[in-house]
């Protein structure tokens, strides 16, 4: 029995990030402040969860040219509040700098939860922002 020796194709979206490999003399353009976040592309969609990329909104109102994070919206089974968990991270790469106050970031996350229809019984958020953990929850408003 003959076996084909061709490798299987895979999609890999990983890149190594390290300060030692960077050339500090190379200019990557001017620093752009991220003052808001928005949903980018839906990566995964099931009956219980959605995974979305996150784009940054720069000071001039335009979206970032690349993703700055990822959010997962997960429906939790049962009758106990909150009914949705939001997990993920926001870590803009250079030349972007995150300049969103925590209360504004919470409003943007809340808007995404409402936009996707996950706000019926409240939600819990666990988010890594620039290397720091952030947690908050909001119970349903009946």
Secondary structure, DSSP 8 states (H G I E B T S, - for coil): ------------------STT--TTS-----EEEEEEEEEEEEEE-SSEEEEEEEEEETTS-B-SS--EEEEEEE--SSSS--EEEEEEE---TTEEE---HHHHHHHHHHHHHHHT--SSEEEEEEEETTEEEEEEEE---
